[in-house]
Amino acid sequence: MTGRVRIGLIGAGGIAGAHVAGFRRNPETVELAAVADPVRESAEKRRGDDEGVRIFADYREMIAAGGLDAVDICLPHHLHADAVIAAADAGLHVLCEKPLCLTLEEAEAISAAVERSGVTVMCAHNQLFLPAVAEAKRLIDSGVLGRVYEVRTTDSFFNDFTPESMGWRARAETSGGGELIDTGYHPLYLMQHLAGGAPVEVAAMLSRHRLEFMEGEDSAQVLVRYDNGVVGHVVTSWAYEPALGTEKFSLVAERGSLSSDGTALTYRMRGEEPVTREFEPVHEFAAEVAHFADSVRNGTRPIQTHEEGIDVLGVILAAYESSLTGSIARVGAHPVGRR
């Protein structure tokens, strides 16, 4: 492609606002061409003052109307898979909010749609675009730290949901579970990015500390072993803020370690003084959209595709199994299309 990527937004709810802000920050490579949402007021809010952006009540009508190169899916969790498949079968590239889907059967269907269409599917894993994460990944891939042993990630906050405001997230049928498959999805994809392997087994303890009105867990602790031997530990919650000094991510390796609060990155080689790097803040969603547009325009693989999204789903489903059985659970067999 040589022109701007024409994107149709599917779902105009809360998170869509962050995505539209990302579009607006990339005017030379991205065009918001259409919005689909059954609530017209929501669609008009995302369109803003640009009356050239078409509005549809049904995303299937939007896809059929043409004039798009890609879609950006910001729907409730249980609606993701159908939208991904519909777009792929229409030859449209896909940026999809987390989680990619809710079951391994849906994952199989998505992989099959990607294989037959050849489109790019990128999971909207915005935290990978934090400069501290990018620098940590660069250090790991350079080999300076040696073999990675363990990774820890944290993503917790005091969530002020009420039964009225929580909406579809309160029901396992529409959310896919509880906090782990929502906010907990972030530290899981971040951990896999740093671990550099595919997950093979999981042990988890889930809790409902405070949000008693929701069906799923409001907190989770998850251990993951990857196929390269790395062990990862995730702590995530809607019930509480993390204790002072808790890192967003940390890593220990053969010759050193690193740690970050998400803004600065400190690394230390064994026997040497620690080095801290500070970074200018970035708009994660603008960086995410720019990367997606570049991947589509240049035909290159995004930082994380549906394959990594399926890996993270496999960890979550294994964590739910582990919590129920009190045992270590194997991550489900990878669907067709896995690299």
MOGIQUI-V141803 format. One record per backbone hydrogen bond with DSSP energy under -1.0 kcal/mol. CO is the residue of the C=O (numbers start at 0). NH is the residue of the N-H. E is the energy in kcal/mol with one decimal. If there is no record, write none. Layout:
co = {CO | CO}
nh = {NH | NH}
e = {E | E}
This chain:
co = {4 | 5 | 5 | 6 | 6 | 7 | 8 | 9 | 13 | 14 | 15 | 16 | 17 | 18 | 19 | 20 | 22 | 25 | 25 | 28 | 30 | 30 | 32 | 33 | 34 | 35 | 38 | 39 | 40 | 41 | 42 | 43 | 46 | 48 | 49 | 53 | 55 | 57 | 58 | 59 | 60 | 62 | 68 | 69 | 70 | 71 | 72 | 75 | 76 | 78 | 79 | 80 | 81 | 82 | 83 | 84 | 86 | 87 | 92 | 93 | 94 | 95 | 102 | 103 | 104 | 105 | 106 | 107 | 108 | 109 | 110 | 111 | 112 | 113 | 119 | 121 | 122 | 123 | 124 | 125 | 126 | 129 | 130 | 131 | 132 | 133 | 134 | 135 | 136 | 137 | 139 | 144 | 146 | 148 | 149 | 150 | 151 | 152 | 154 | 161 | 165 | 166 | 167 | 169 | 170 | 171 | 173 | 178 | 178 | 181 | 182 | 183 | 184 | 185 | 186 | 187 | 188 | 189 | 190 | 191 | 197 | 199 | 200 | 201 | 202 | 204 | 206 | 206 | 209 | 210 | 216 | 217 | 218 | 219 | 220 | 221 | 222 | 223 | 224 | 224 | 225 | 229 | 230 | 231 | 232 | 233 | 234 | 235 | 236 | 237 | 242 | 247 | 248 | 249 | 250 | 251 | 251 | 254 | 255 | 256 | 257 | 258 | 259 | 259 | 264 | 265 | 266 | 267 | 268 | 274 | 276 | 281 | 282 | 283 | 284 | 285 | 286 | 287 | 288 | 289 | 290 | 291 | 292 | 293 | 294 | 294 | 303 | 304 | 305 | 306 | 307 | 308 | 309 | 310 | 311 | 312 | 313 | 314 | 315 | 316 | 317 | 318 | 319 | 320 | 321 | 328 | 334}
nh = {30 | 68 | 69 | 32 | 33 | 71 | 35 | 73 | 16 | 18 | 19 | 20 | 21 | 22 | 23 | 24 | 25 | 28 | 29 | 4 | 6 | 32 | 53 | 8 | 55 | 10 | 42 | 43 | 44 | 45 | 46 | 47 | 49 | 50 | 52 | 34 | 36 | 61 | 62 | 63 | 64 | 65 | 92 | 7 | 94 | 9 | 96 | 78 | 79 | 82 | 83 | 84 | 85 | 86 | 87 | 88 | 91 | 90 | 70 | 121 | 72 | 123 | 106 | 107 | 108 | 109 | 110 | 111 | 112 | 113 | 114 | 115 | 116 | 117 | 93 | 95 | 124 | 125 | 127 | 128 | 129 | 133 | 134 | 135 | 136 | 137 | 138 | 139 | 140 | 141 | 142 | 254 | 253 | 230 | 251 | 232 | 249 | 234 | 236 | 165 | 168 | 169 | 170 | 214 | 174 | 175 | 77 | 181 | 183 | 184 | 185 | 187 | 188 | 189 | 190 | 191 | 192 | 193 | 194 | 195 | 226 | 330 | 224 | 328 | 222 | 220 | 217 | 218 | 211 | 213 | 178 | 237 | 206 | 235 | 204 | 233 | 202 | 231 | 199 | 200 | 228 | 225 | 150 | 223 | 152 | 221 | 154 | 219 | 156 | 158 | 245 | 153 | 259 | 151 | 257 | 148 | 149 | 269 | 252 | 267 | 250 | 265 | 247 | 248 | 276 | 258 | 274 | 256 | 271 | 266 | 264 | 283 | 286 | 287 | 288 | 289 | 290 | 291 | 292 | 293 | 294 | 295 | 296 | 297 | 298 | 299 | 122 | 308 | 309 | 310 | 311 | 312 | 313 | 314 | 315 | 316 | 317 | 318 | 319 | 320 | 321 | 322 | 323 | 324 | 325 | 201 | 337}
e = {-2.6 | -3.0 | -2.0 | -2.5 | -1.3 | -2.2 | -2.9 | -3.4 | -1.4 | -1.4 | -2.8 | -2.0 | -1.5 | -2.0 | -2.6 | -1.1 | -2.1 | -1.1 | -2.1 | -3.0 | -3.1 | -1.0 | -2.2 | -2.9 | -2.6 | -2.7 | -1.9 | -2.9 | -1.8 | -1.8 | -2.0 | -2.0 | -1.2 | -1.3 | -1.6 | -2.6 | -2.5 | -1.7 | -2.5 | -2.3 | -1.7 | -1.1 | -2.1 | -2.2 | -2.4 | -3.1 | -2.5 | -2.1 | -1.7 | -1.4 | -2.7 | -2.4 | -2.4 | -2.2 | -2.7 | -2.7 | -2.6 | -2.0 | -2.3 | -3.1 | -3.0 | -3.1 | -2.0 | -2.4 | -2.0 | -2.4 | -2.6 | -2.3 | -2.0 | -2.4 | -2.3 | -2.2 | -1.6 | -2.9 | -2.9 | -2.4 | -2.3 | -1.4 | -1.6 | -2.0 | -1.4 | -2.3 | -2.5 | -2.1 | -2.6 | -2.0 | -2.4 | -2.3 | -2.8 | -1.8 | -1.2 | -3.0 | -2.3 | -2.1 | -2.2 | -2.1 | -2.3 | -1.9 | -1.1 | -2.3 | -1.7 | -1.8 | -1.3 | -2.5 | -2.5 | -2.2 | -1.4 | -1.3 | -2.7 | -1.2 | -1.7 | -1.0 | -2.1 | -2.3 | -2.0 | -2.1 | -2.1 | -1.9 | -2.7 | -2.5 | -2.7 | -2.2 | -2.5 | -3.1 | -3.2 | -2.1 | -2.1 | -1.8 | -1.9 | -1.5 | -3.1 | -3.2 | -2.4 | -2.4 | -2.4 | -2.8 | -2.1 | -3.3 | -3.0 | -1.4 | -2.1 | -2.8 | -2.0 | -2.5 | -2.2 | -2.2 | -2.0 | -2.9 | -2.1 | -2.8 | -2.0 | -2.4 | -2.5 | -2.6 | -2.4 | -2.4 | -1.7 | -2.6 | -2.8 | -2.5 | -2.6 | -2.9 | -2.5 | -1.8 | -3.0 | -2.5 | -3.0 | -2.0 | -2.5 | -2.7 | -2.4 | -1.0 | -2.4 | -2.3 | -2.6 | -2.3 | -2.1 | -2.3 | -2.7 | -2.4 | -2.3 | -2.3 | -2.9 | -2.4 | -1.1 | -1.3 | -1.7 | -1.8 | -2.2 | -1.9 | -2.5 | -2.1 | -2.5 | -1.8 | -2.3 | -2.8 | -2.1 | -2.4 | -2.2 | -2.0 | -2.9 | -2.4 | -1.7 | -2.4 | -2.3 | -2.8 | -1.4}
